[in-house]
């Protein structure tokens, strides 16, 4: 049974107890409340176990992503180092081929900037990045400032221990 259905059943059992007019009806309602509480407790416990499992899986995935990113970085560094080694060894030949692979070299120009301050402004471009400072905005809203486009919203968070 779904949690929301058990919650509804629990509310109905409480209402039945409040509406009970005699002792026997109250006793039956209390017994029903106790029965539904047991179902509710078991269901909430199962839901919390599922939630903890999902959170643990998320943490495991995050850790695996970090591990794989470190491995990727190491692999990229090895590939670049080996490329440099291969280039150093084969460069004196000028060109090499075996039918499957071909190594050749070409000359090209690359821009090197050794002092940005000396570069003429016509070669510079302005990059704008605007971000909202949420901490500053929250502080202003908490002091009663009216900020068009923003407001403080009351929220609830569930704490699980």
N, C-alpha and C positions, 0 to 999 in steps of 0.2 A: 504494500500500500504506500502511496506517496505521502511525503511529510505534510503537505498542505491538507490532504484529506484527513490525516490523523489529527492535525491542529483543529480543523473544523469539527471533527467528531468530539474532541476534547471541549471545545467551546459549547457544543450542544449538550454535552454531559453536565457542564457547569450550570448552564441555563435550566436544565431539567432538575437539578438539585435545588436551585433557587425557586423554582416554581412548584416544587413538591409540597403537598398540603398536609400529608400525614407522615407518621414515623416510618411506616413500611416503604413509602415512596422515596423518602429521604435515604433510607438504608440501601435501597436498590440503586438510587442515583449515585451514592457514595461508592458502592461496589463497581458501578460502571466507570466512575471517574478513576478509581484505582486501576481498573483493567486498561483503560485508555492511556493513563499515565505510564504504565509499563510499556505499552506499544510506542508511545511518544519518546520515552527515554531511550529505548532500544534503537529507534529510527534516528534520533538525533545523534546518538553515539556512532551509528554506522555512517551517517553523513559526515561527521567530524573525522572519522577514520579515513573516509574517501578524500576529504579535503586535505588532510595531512599527507596522504599519499600523492595527491596532485602537486602539492607544494614541494615535497621531496623530489618528485620527478622533475619539476621545474628547476630546482637547485642542481640536480644531477646533470641536466641538459646544459645549464649555464656553465658548470664546471667543465663539461666535455667540450663546449664551444671554446672556452679559454685554452684548454689543453691543445685542441686542434689548431687554434690560431697561433699558439707558440710553435707548434710543429710546422705549420705553414711558413712562418717567419724563418725558422731554421732551414727548412728545405729551400726557400728562396735564396737565402744567403749562401748555401752550399752550391746551388745552381749558378749563381753569379760568380762565385769564386772559381768554380770549375770552368765556366765560360772564359773567364780571364786567363786561367791556366792554359786552356786549349788554344786561345788566341795567341798567347805568348809563344807556345811551342810551334804552331803551324804558320804563324805570320811570315816567317822568313821564306817559306815555300811560295808565297804569293797566292796560290790557288791549289786546292786539293779536291779530288773527286774519286769515288770508287763505284759509281753506278747507283748506289742507294742514297748516299749523302754527298753534298758538295759544300765546300767551304771556300768562300771568296771574301775579299776585303774591298771596301770602297771608302773613299775619302769624302768627308762632309764637313760643313761648318756648324759650330754650336756656339750659342751665345753664352758668355761667361760674364757675370756681373761681379766685379770685385769691390765696388763702392757705390751703393745706391744713391747716396747724397749727391754725387757728381753727375748723375744721369739727368739730361734735360727733361723738364716737365712734360714736353709734348710726347714723350715715350712712356708716360705714366698714366694709369687710369685709376679712378677713385672707385673703391668698392664699399658699398654701404650694407651694413647688416643691422637691422633694428630688432631688438628683442625687448619684451616686456619684463620689467623687474618685478616679479610677483611678490617678493618679500616687501619691497618698498610700497607697492600697490596695496598689499594687505595691511601694512602699518597705517597707511593713509585712511583706508576704509574703516579700520578699527577706531580711529580717532574721530570718525563722523564725517569725513570728507565725502563729497559726492563726486564720483568719477563716472562720466558718461561711458557706457560700454562695459562696465564692471560692477560687481556687487558681491557682498559676502553671502554665502549660502550655508545654511545649517545642514550638516550631514552627520550621519552616525557611522561609526566603524565598529565592527565586531572584534572583540578581543578574545582570543582562544589561548588558554594556558594548559 
